[in-house]
Amino acid sequence: MRQSTILTEGAITASIFVVLLLVTGFIPVLGIIGVWFLPLPLIYFTSKRGPKPGFMVMVVAIAVSMVMSGLVLAMLALSGAALGYVIGMLIYREKTALQILVIGSLAGVFMMVFYYGLSIIIFDTNFIYDSIEMFKNSMNTVADIYSSEEMTQMVDEYKEQAEHFKNLAPLLLVGTGIIMTVIVLLVNTPVLRKLGIPFPKWPPFRDWVFPRSLVYLFMVVLLIMILFKPDEGSVLYLIIINTLLLLFYVLIIQGVAFVFYLSHAKNVGRLIPILAIVLALISQAVLYIMVLLGIIDLGFDLRKRINKNK
């Protein structure tokens, strides 16, 4: 009886997924919203029935989607179903909200890298590089229309900045994968709770603590950058610069979280941490202070010291 119930629910889940995919693909207005709810059926079913039934439904949903839709929608089905399965499995295994965010983001990043590699290998298209070239061509057109020395100089500066974005292609993929996962979780969490799925509560931002190993990784990568001084555009340079930037942003978040924690511990309210965020957005010096605070917080476990002094 239980097996037949799971099969029935699985068939319904796969059907809902395919319908949602087709609505997303063929009704543009609804598609803008529907794309973020695409992982929902798989999240719900997998979190309720477990990884094995969830995996079977994911395979069926992707296979049916490939038969009934074109290549673009099939790729969307693959990413939506896979992300939904991963998040559902993590909920089923009672992981914390932060663990779901981190592992889900890794799944999102993997899908972005997979599609990027697929576009280069199969279609011989590098959409990041092509977008940059289109931007540079449009700048050349602007320079031709408004032919003046000042305009030419400004256009050259924009083109030079655009060229630097080629080195940041991996970071763009990582950032897109993380943002995609964050939006999916924010949109679907209230719905899952309404449906009776026990999605874990998000910890207060002040309690966010990343692994200490990130500090050591940051130091090692920075040391390699200083010692080896790789040529711009080389593989080593791309790996180092993108890793450093990613860790830089993580340490900023950690530093801001520590400011919130310290404000809470000292009962000074939220005005100071909010002011710190505003200053970090407009001042590079404050931004570096946040990075330093993040390094000190993780490296020296400042929170334990603060708790001891209470």
C-alpha contacts under 8 A as a table, 3 or more apart, distances in Angstrom:
res1	aa1	res2	aa2	distance
1	M	4	S	5.26
1	M	5	T	6.27
2	R	5	T	5.05
2	R	6	I	6.27
3	Q	6	I	5.17
3	Q	7	L	6.26
4	S	7	L	5.01
4	S	8	T	6.10
5	T	8	T	5.10
5	T	9	E	6.11
6	I	9	E	5.10
6	I	10	G	5.92
6	I	49	R	7.44
6	I	53	P	7.65
7	L	10	G	4.97
7	L	11	A	6.17
8	T	11	A	5.21
8	T	12	I	6.28
9	E	12	I	5.08
9	E	13	T	6.01
9	E	45	F	7.68
10	G	13	T	5.00
10	G	14	A	6.16
10	G	45	F	7.27
10	G	53	P	7.58
10	G	54	G	7.87
10	G	57	V	5.72
11	A	14	A	5.22
11	A	15	S	6.15
11	A	57	V	7.45
12	I	15	S	5.06
12	I	16	I	6.12
13	T	16	I	5.18
13	T	17	F	6.17
13	T	41	P	5.65
13	T	42	L	6.98
13	T	45	F	6.94
13	T	57	V	7.44
14	A	17	F	5.07
14	A	18	V	6.26
14	A	41	P	7.66
14	A	57	V	6.17
14	A	58	M	7.43
14	A	60	V	6.79
14	A	61	A	4.77
15	S	18	V	5.21
15	S	19	V	6.18
15	S	61	A	7.40
16	I	19	V	5.17
16	I	20	L	6.02
16	I	41	P	6.90
17	F	20	L	5.14
17	F	21	L	6.11
17	F	38	L	6.58
17	F	39	P	7.90
17	F	41	P	6.08
17	F	42	L	7.76
17	F	61	A	6.72
18	V	21	L	4.97
18	V	22	L	6.21
18	V	61	A	6.59
18	V	64	V	7.32
18	V	65	S	5.88
19	V	22	L	5.16
19	V	23	V	6.15
20	L	23	V	5.11
20	L	24	T	6.06
20	L	34	G	6.76
20	L	38	L	6.40
21	L	24	T	5.03
21	L	25	G	6.15
21	L	34	G	7.79
21	L	35	V	7.55
21	L	38	L	6.70
21	L	65	S	7.75
21	L	73	L	7.23
21	L	76	L	8.00
21	L	77	A	6.82
22	L	25	G	5.02
22	L	26	F	5.90
22	L	27	I	7.97
22	L	69	S	7.54
22	L	73	L	7.95
23	V	26	F	5.41
23	V	27	I	5.40
23	V	30	L	6.92
23	V	31	G	6.33
23	V	34	G	7.38
24	T	27	I	5.90
24	T	28	P	6.70
24	T	30	L	6.19
24	T	31	G	3.60
24	T	32	I	7.10
24	T	33	I	7.84
24	T	34	G	5.33
24	T	35	V	5.88
25	G	28	P	6.78
25	G	31	G	6.12
25	G	73	L	6.55
26	F	31	G	7.41
27	I	30	L	5.60
27	I	31	G	5.72
28	P	31	G	4.74
28	P	32	I	6.47
29	V	32	I	5.85
29	V	33	I	7.57
30	L	33	I	5.47
30	L	34	G	5.79
31	G	34	G	4.73
31	G	35	V	5.77
32	I	35	V	6.03
32	I	36	W	7.82
33	I	36	W	5.99
33	I	37	F	7.22
34	G	37	F	5.18
34	G	38	L	6.24
35	V	38	L	5.26
36	W	39	P	7.20
36	W	183	I	7.23
36	W	184	V	5.46
36	W	187	V	7.09
36	W	188	N	7.99
37	F	40	L	5.29
37	F	184	V	7.02
37	F	187	V	7.37
37	F	188	N	6.63
38	L	41	P	7.09
38	L	77	A	7.97
38	L	80	G	5.61
38	L	81	A	7.40
38	L	84	G	7.88
39	P	42	L	5.64
39	P	43	I	6.13
39	P	80	G	4.79
39	P	81	A	5.52
39	P	82	A	7.79
39	P	83	L	6.27
39	P	84	G	4.10
39	P	85	Y	7.61
39	P	184	V	7.71
40	L	43	I	5.00
40	L	44	Y	6.07
40	L	84	G	6.19
40	L	188	N	6.56
40	L	192	L	7.99
41	P	44	Y	5.25
41	P	45	F	6.17
41	P	84	G	7.37
42	L	45	F	5.21
42	L	46	T	5.82
42	L	54	G	6.87
42	L	57	V	7.72
42	L	58	M	6.92
42	L	81	A	6.24
42	L	84	G	4.86
42	L	85	Y	5.40
42	L	88	G	6.73
43	I	46	T	5.48
43	I	47	S	5.89
43	I	84	G	4.56
43	I	85	Y	5.68
43	I	86	V	7.70
43	I	87	I	5.95
43	I	88	G	4.00
43	I	89	M	7.61
44	Y	47	S	5.42
44	Y	48	K	6.18
44	Y	88	G	6.39
44	Y	192	L	6.90
44	Y	197	I	7.16
45	F	48	K	5.18
45	F	49	R	5.88
45	F	50	G	7.71
45	F	54	G	6.35
45	F	88	G	7.30
46	T	49	R	5.21
46	T	50	G	4.91
46	T	51	P	5.83
46	T	53	P	6.99
46	T	54	G	4.43
46	T	55	F	7.80
46	T	85	Y	6.20
46	T	88	G	4.81
46	T	89	M	5.79
46	T	92	Y	7.08
47	S	50	G	5.78
47	S	51	P	7.82
47	S	87	I	7.93
47	S	88	G	4.26
47	S	89	M	5.62
47	S	90	L	7.49
47	S	91	I	5.45
47	S	92	Y	4.37
47	S	197	I	7.35
48	K	88	G	7.92
48	K	92	Y	6.65
48	K	197	I	7.38
49	R	53	P	6.41
49	R	54	G	6.87
49	R	92	Y	7.92
50	G	53	P	6.10
50	G	54	G	6.04
50	G	88	G	7.97
50	G	89	M	6.43
50	G	92	Y	6.11
51	P	54	G	4.93
51	P	55	F	5.88
51	P	85	Y	7.74
51	P	88	G	7.97
51	P	89	M	5.52
51	P	92	Y	7.87
52	K	55	F	5.17
52	K	56	M	6.47
53	P	56	M	5.20
53	P	57	V	6.30
54	G	57	V	5.19
54	G	58	M	6.10
54	G	85	Y	6.46
54	G	89	M	7.92
55	F	58	M	4.99
55	F	59	V	6.27
55	F	85	Y	6.95
56	M	59	V	5.23
56	M	60	V	6.28
57	V	60	V	5.06
57	V	61	A	5.94
58	M	61	A	5.12
58	M	62	I	6.13
58	M	81	A	5.80
58	M	82	A	7.06
58	M	85	Y	6.92
59	V	62	I	5.26
59	V	63	A	6.07
60	V	63	A	5.09
60	V	64	V	6.08
61	A	64	V	5.34
61	A	65	S	6.06
61	A	77	A	7.90
61	A	81	A	7.46
62	I	65	S	5.03
62	I	66	M	6.18
62	I	74	A	7.17
62	I	77	A	5.91
62	I	78	L	5.91
62	I	81	A	7.03
63	A	66	M	5.21
63	A	67	V	6.48
64	V	67	V	5.17
64	V	68	M	6.20
65	S	68	M	5.19
65	S	69	S	5.78
65	S	73	L	7.59
65	S	74	A	5.91
65	S	77	A	6.56
66	M	69	S	5.51
66	M	70	G	6.79
66	M	71	L	7.26
66	M	73	L	7.69
66	M	74	A	4.94
66	M	77	A	7.99
67	V	70	G	7.92
69	S	73	L	5.94
69	S	74	A	6.33
70	G	73	L	5.55
70	G	74	A	6.09
71	L	74	A	4.97
71	L	75	M	6.27
72	V	75	M	5.26
72	V	76	L	6.36
73	L	76	L	4.87
73	L	77	A	6.01
74	A	77	A	4.93
74	A	78	L	6.22
75	M	78	L	5.05
75	M	79	S	6.41
76	L	79	S	5.31
76	L	80	G	6.00
77	A	80	G	5.15
77	A	81	A	5.82
78	L	81	A	5.42
78	L	82	A	5.94
79	S	82	A	5.22
79	S	83	L	5.97
79	S	108	G	7.71
79	S	111	M	6.24
80	G	83	L	5.34
80	G	84	G	6.03
81	A	84	G	5.07
81	A	85	Y	6.03
82	A	85	Y	5.09
82	A	86	V	6.23
82	A	107	A	7.93
83	L	86	V	5.20
83	L	87	I	6.19
83	L	104	G	6.80
83	L	107	A	6.43
83	L	108	G	6.70
84	G	87	I	5.31
84	G	88	G	5.96
85	Y	88	G	5.11
85	Y	89	M	6.02
86	V	89	M	5.17
86	V	90	L	6.29
86	V	104	G	6.56
86	V	107	A	7.44
87	I	90	L	5.17
87	I	91	I	6.30
87	I	100	I	6.39
87	I	104	G	6.05
88	G	91	I	5.13
88	G	92	Y	6.15
89	M	92	Y	5.00
89	M	93	R	6.24
90	L	93	R	5.09
90	L	94	E	6.31
90	L	95	K	5.55
90	L	100	I	6.15
91	I	94	E	4.99
91	I	95	K	5.89
91	I	100	I	7.50
91	I	198	P	7.67
91	I	199	F	6.45
91	I	200	P	7.81
92	Y	95	K	7.80
94	E	200	P	7.80
95	K	99	Q	6.07
95	K	100	I	6.43
95	K	200	P	7.75
96	T	99	Q	5.17
96	T	100	I	6.27
96	T	200	P	5.99
96	T	201	K	7.80
96	T	202	W	7.93
97	A	100	I	5.07
97	A	101	L	6.20
97	A	199	F	7.56
97	A	200	P	5.42
97	A	201	K	6.29
97	A	202	W	5.41
97	A	203	P	7.48
98	L	101	L	4.99
98	L	102	V	6.21
98	L	202	W	7.01
98	L	203	P	7.64
99	Q	102	V	5.14
99	Q	103	I	5.99
100	I	103	I	5.40
100	I	104	G	5.54
101	L	104	G	5.17
101	L	105	S	5.87
101	L	181	T	7.30
101	L	182	V	7.02
101	L	185	L	7.81
102	V	105	S	5.12
102	V	106	L	6.33
103	I	106	L	5.02
103	I	107	A	6.38
104	G	107	A	5.05
104	G	108	G	6.25
104	G	181	T	6.31
105	S	108	G	4.88
105	S	109	V	6.06
105	S	177	G	6.15
105	S	178	I	4.72
105	S	179	I	7.98
105	S	180	M	7.93
105	S	181	T	5.45
105	S	182	V	7.55
106	L	109	V	5.03
106	L	110	F	6.07
106	L	177	G	7.56
106	L	178	I	7.44
107	A	110	F	5.06
107	A	111	M	6.32
107	A	177	G	7.85
108	G	111	M	5.22
108	G	112	M	6.38
108	G	177	G	4.42
108	G	178	I	6.33
108	G	180	M	6.94
108	G	181	T	6.12
109	V	112	M	5.10
109	V	113	V	6.21
109	V	173	L	6.63
109	V	174	V	5.18
109	V	175	G	7.82
109	V	176	T	7.35
109	V	177	G	4.19
109	V	178	I	6.49
110	F	113	V	5.19
110	F	114	F	6.01
110	F	177	G	7.67
111	M	114	F	4.95
111	M	115	Y	6.18
111	M	177	G	7.52
112	M	115	Y	5.27
112	M	116	Y	6.10
112	M	173	L	5.94
112	M	174	V	7.53
112	M	176	T	7.57
112	M	177	G	6.07
113	V	116	Y	5.00
113	V	117	G	6.09
113	V	173	L	6.53
114	F	117	G	5.24
114	F	118	L	6.06
115	Y	118	L	4.87
115	Y	119	S	6.05
116	Y	119	S	5.26
116	Y	120	I	6.50
116	Y	126	N	7.32
116	Y	127	F	7.85
117	G	120	I	5.22
117	G	121	I	6.09
118	L	121	I	5.21
118	L	122	I	5.67
118	L	123	F	7.31
119	S	122	I	5.69
119	S	123	F	5.04
119	S	124	D	6.19
119	S	125	T	5.39
119	S	126	N	6.49
119	S	127	F	7.73
120	I	123	F	5.74
120	I	124	D	4.42
120	I	125	T	4.84
120	I	126	N	5.46
121	I	124	D	5.61
121	I	125	T	7.90
125	T	130	D	7.56
126	N	129	Y	5.47
126	N	130	D	5.93
127	F	130	D	4.96
127	F	131	S	5.91
128	I	131	S	5.20
128	I	132	I	6.37
128	I	166	K	7.34
128	I	169	A	6.81
129	Y	132	I	5.10
129	Y	133	E	6.23
129	Y	166	K	6.35
130	D	133	E	5.06
130	D	134	M	6.17
131	S	134	M	5.09
131	S	135	F	6.24
132	I	135	F	5.05
132	I	136	K	6.25
132	I	162	A	6.19
132	I	163	E	7.17
132	I	165	F	7.78
132	I	166	K	7.69
133	E	136	K	5.03
133	E	137	N	6.15
134	M	137	N	5.08
134	M	138	S	6.20
135	F	138	S	5.13
135	F	139	M	6.25
135	F	159	K	7.96
135	F	162	A	7.82
136	K	139	M	4.98
136	K	140	N	6.29
136	K	159	K	5.60
136	K	162	A	7.43
137	N	140	N	5.00
137	N	141	T	6.35
138	S	141	T	5.01
138	S	142	V	6.31
139	M	142	V	5.01
139	M	143	A	6.20
139	M	155	V	5.95
139	M	158	Y	7.90
139	M	159	K	7.36
140	N	143	A	5.02
140	N	144	D	6.22
140	N	155	V	7.29
141	T	144	D	5.08
141	T	145	I	6.27
142	V	145	I	5.19
142	V	146	Y	6.10
142	V	155	V	7.97
143	A	146	Y	5.30
143	A	147	S	5.48
143	A	148	S	7.62
143	A	151	M	6.21
143	A	152	T	5.63
143	A	155	V	6.62
144	D	147	S	5.28
146	Y	151	M	6.82
147	S	151	M	6.73
147	S	152	T	6.99
148	S	151	M	5.29
148	S	152	T	6.12
149	E	152	T	5.15
149	E	153	Q	6.18
150	E	153	Q	5.17
150	E	154	M	6.22
151	M	154	M	5.08
151	M	155	V	6.06
152	T	155	V	5.11
152	T	156	D	6.14
153	Q	156	D	5.15
153	Q	157	E	6.36
154	M	157	E	5.14
154	M	158	Y	6.37
155	V	158	Y	5.10
155	V	159	K	6.14
156	D	159	K	5.05
156	D	160	E	6.11
157	E	160	E	5.09
157	E	161	Q	6.25
158	Y	161	Q	5.12
158	Y	162	A	6.12
159	K	162	A	4.97
159	K	163	E	6.18
160	E	163	E	5.10
160	E	164	H	6.64
161	Q	164	H	5.25
161	Q	165	F	6.89
162	A	165	F	5.28
162	A	166	K	7.42
163	E	166	K	5.68
163	E	167	N	7.84
164	H	167	N	5.60
164	H	168	L	7.06
165	F	168	L	4.93
165	F	169	A	6.49
166	K	169	A	5.42
167	N	170	P	7.70
167	N	233	G	6.50
167	N	238	L	5.81
167	N	241	I	8.00
167	N	242	N	7.91
168	L	171	L	5.25
168	L	172	L	6.22
168	L	238	L	7.31
168	L	241	I	7.74
168	L	242	N	6.19
169	A	172	L	5.07
169	A	173	L	6.36
170	P	173	L	5.13
170	P	174	V	6.25
170	P	238	L	7.99
170	P	242	N	6.55
171	L	174	V	5.00
171	L	175	G	5.95
171	L	242	N	5.41
171	L	243	T	7.81
171	L	245	L	7.66
171	L	246	L	6.88
172	L	175	G	5.08
172	L	176	T	6.02
173	L	176	T	5.14
173	L	177	G	6.17
174	V	177	G	5.16
174	V	178	I	6.25
175	G	178	I	5.22
175	G	179	I	6.09
176	T	179	I	5.19
176	T	180	M	5.96
177	G	180	M	5.18
177	G	181	T	6.34
178	I	181	T	5.21
178	I	182	V	6.19
179	I	182	V	5.07
179	I	183	I	6.20
180	M	183	I	5.36
180	M	184	V	6.29
181	T	184	V	5.08
181	T	185	L	6.19
182	V	185	L	5.22
182	V	186	L	6.12
183	I	186	L	5.10
183	I	187	V	6.02
184	V	187	V	5.32
184	V	188	N	5.96
185	L	188	N	5.30
185	L	189	T	5.60
186	L	189	T	5.73
186	L	190	P	7.66
187	V	190	P	6.91
187	V	191	V	7.64
188	N	191	V	5.22
188	N	192	L	6.11
189	T	192	L	5.15
189	T	193	R	6.30
189	T	199	F	6.81
190	P	193	R	5.23
190	P	194	K	6.27
191	V	194	K	5.05
191	V	195	L	6.28
192	L	195	L	5.02
192	L	196	G	6.41
192	L	197	I	5.26
192	L	198	P	7.62
192	L	199	F	7.01
193	R	196	G	5.06
193	R	197	I	5.15
193	R	198	P	6.14
193	R	199	F	6.37
194	K	197	I	7.45
203	P	207	D	6.39
203	P	208	W	7.14
204	P	207	D	5.51
204	P	208	W	7.14
205	F	208	W	5.42
205	F	257	A	5.94
205	F	260	F	7.51
206	R	257	A	4.64
206	R	258	F	6.20
206	R	259	V	7.64
206	R	260	F	5.03
206	R	261	Y	4.51
206	R	264	H	7.99
207	D	257	A	7.03
207	D	261	Y	6.80
208	W	254	Q	7.19
208	W	257	A	6.34
209	V	254	Q	6.68
209	V	257	A	7.98
209	V	298	L	7.52
210	F	214	L	7.53
210	F	254	Q	7.12
210	F	298	L	7.44
211	P	214	L	5.95
211	P	298	L	7.46
212	R	215	V	5.75
212	R	216	Y	7.29
212	R	298	L	5.19
212	R	299	G	6.20
213	S	216	Y	5.20
213	S	217	L	6.20
214	L	217	L	4.97
214	L	218	F	6.03
214	L	247	L	7.21
215	V	218	F	5.03
215	V	219	M	6.28
215	V	295	I	6.02
215	V	298	L	6.95
215	V	299	G	6.55
216	Y	219	M	5.11
216	Y	220	V	6.14
217	L	220	V	5.12
217	L	221	V	6.11
218	F	221	V	5.35
218	F	222	L	6.06
218	F	244	L	6.54
218	F	247	L	6.39
219	M	222	L	5.10
219	M	223	L	6.06
220	V	223	L	5.09
220	V	224	I	6.25
221	V	224	I	5.08
221	V	225	M	6.22
221	V	240	I	6.32
221	V	243	T	7.63
221	V	244	L	6.86
222	L	225	M	5.04
222	L	226	I	6.32
222	L	240	I	7.91
222	L	244	L	7.13
223	L	226	I	5.12
223	L	227	L	6.04
224	I	227	L	5.21
224	I	228	F	5.73
224	I	229	K	7.57
225	M	228	F	5.71
225	M	229	K	5.31
225	M	230	P	6.95
225	M	237	Y	7.97
225	M	240	I	6.79
226	I	229	K	5.61
230	P	234	S	6.90
230	P	236	L	6.39
230	P	237	Y	5.34
231	D	234	S	5.66
231	D	237	Y	6.37
232	E	237	Y	5.87
232	E	238	L	7.76
233	G	237	Y	6.20
233	G	238	L	6.43
234	S	237	Y	5.15
234	S	238	L	6.32
235	V	238	L	5.17
235	V	239	I	6.26
236	L	239	I	5.18
236	L	240	I	6.09
237	Y	240	I	5.18
237	Y	241	I	5.93
238	L	241	I	5.44
238	L	242	N	6.04
239	I	242	N	5.56
239	I	243	T	6.04
240	I	243	T	5.20
240	I	244	L	5.99
241	I	244	L	5.18
241	I	245	L	6.16
242	N	245	L	5.17
242	N	246	L	6.13
243	T	246	L	5.18
243	T	247	L	6.13
244	L	247	L	5.20
244	L	248	F	5.86
245	L	248	F	4.84
245	L	249	Y	6.34
246	L	249	Y	5.37
246	L	250	V	6.41
247	L	250	V	4.94
247	L	251	L	6.08
248	F	251	L	5.22
248	F	252	I	6.28
248	F	291	V	6.77
249	Y	252	I	5.00
249	Y	253	I	6.39
250	V	253	I	5.19
250	V	254	Q	6.27
251	L	254	Q	4.82
251	L	255	G	5.99
251	L	290	M	7.41
251	L	291	V	5.08
251	L	292	L	7.85
251	L	294	G	4.87
251	L	295	I	6.54
252	I	255	G	5.04
252	I	256	V	6.21
252	I	287	L	7.10
252	I	288	Y	7.98
252	I	290	M	5.28
252	I	291	V	4.75
252	I	294	G	6.28
253	I	256	V	5.20
253	I	257	A	6.09
253	I	290	M	7.94
253	I	294	G	7.45
254	Q	257	A	5.03
254	Q	258	F	6.19
254	Q	290	M	7.86
254	Q	291	V	7.69
254	Q	293	L	7.68
254	Q	294	G	4.72
254	Q	297	D	7.71
255	G	258	F	5.09
255	G	259	V	6.40
255	G	290	M	4.60
255	G	291	V	5.81
255	G	292	L	7.20
255	G	293	L	4.78
255	G	294	G	3.80
255	G	295	I	7.57
255	G	297	D	7.30
256	V	259	V	5.07
256	V	260	F	6.42
256	V	273	P	7.17
256	V	276	A	7.68
256	V	277	I	7.11
256	V	290	M	6.24
256	V	294	G	7.57
257	A	260	F	5.12
257	A	261	Y	6.17
258	F	261	Y	4.82
258	F	262	L	6.01
258	F	293	L	7.34
258	F	294	G	7.15
258	F	297	D	6.94
259	V	262	L	5.13
259	V	263	S	6.09
259	V	273	P	5.69
259	V	276	A	8.00
260	F	263	S	5.13
260	F	264	H	6.16
260	F	270	R	7.18
260	F	273	P	5.49
261	Y	264	H	5.12
261	Y	265	A	6.11
262	L	265	A	5.01
262	L	266	K	6.09
263	S	266	K	5.23
263	S	267	N	5.83
263	S	268	V	5.26
263	S	269	G	6.14
263	S	270	R	6.84
263	S	272	I	7.23
263	S	273	P	7.05
264	H	267	N	4.96
264	H	268	V	6.57
264	H	269	G	6.56
264	H	270	R	7.79
265	A	306	I	7.86
268	V	271	L	7.83
268	V	272	I	7.57
269	G	272	I	7.10
270	R	273	P	5.59
270	R	274	I	6.14
271	L	274	I	5.26
271	L	275	L	6.01
272	I	275	L	5.03
272	I	276	A	6.11
273	P	276	A	4.85
273	P	277	I	6.31
274	I	277	I	5.14
274	I	278	V	6.39
275	L	278	V	5.11
275	L	279	L	6.16
276	A	279	L	5.13
276	A	280	A	6.03
276	A	286	V	7.68
277	I	280	A	5.03
277	I	281	L	6.30
278	V	281	L	5.21
278	V	282	I	6.61
279	L	282	I	5.24
279	L	283	S	5.58
279	L	286	V	6.31
279	L	287	L	7.88
280	A	283	S	5.21
280	A	284	Q	6.55
280	A	285	A	7.62
280	A	286	V	4.88
280	A	287	L	4.59
280	A	290	M	7.63
281	L	284	Q	7.60
281	L	287	L	7.25
283	S	286	V	5.46
283	S	287	L	6.43
284	Q	287	L	4.91
284	Q	288	Y	6.36
285	A	288	Y	5.26
285	A	289	I	6.38
286	V	289	I	4.88
286	V	290	M	6.29
287	L	290	M	5.15
287	L	291	V	6.51
288	Y	291	V	4.97
288	Y	292	L	6.20
289	I	292	L	4.98
289	I	293	L	6.12
290	M	293	L	5.00
290	M	294	G	6.12
291	V	294	G	5.00
291	V	295	I	6.27
292	L	295	I	5.09
292	L	296	I	6.16
293	L	296	I	5.09
293	L	297	D	5.86
294	G	297	D	5.11
294	G	298	L	6.23
295	I	298	L	5.42
295	I	299	G	5.70
296	I	299	G	5.05
296	I	300	F	5.46
296	I	301	D	7.25
296	I	302	L	7.07
297	D	300	F	5.73
297	D	301	D	5.16
297	D	302	L	5.03
297	D	303	R	7.07
298	L	301	D	5.37
298	L	302	L	7.50
301	D	304	K	5.86
301	D	305	R	7.12
302	L	305	R	5.15
302	L	306	I	6.25
303	R	306	I	5.05
303	R	307	N	6.16
304	K	307	N	5.07
304	K	308	K	6.16
305	R	308	K	5.11
305	R	309	N	6.34
306	I	309	N	5.21
306	I	310	K	6.47
307	N	310	K	5.25
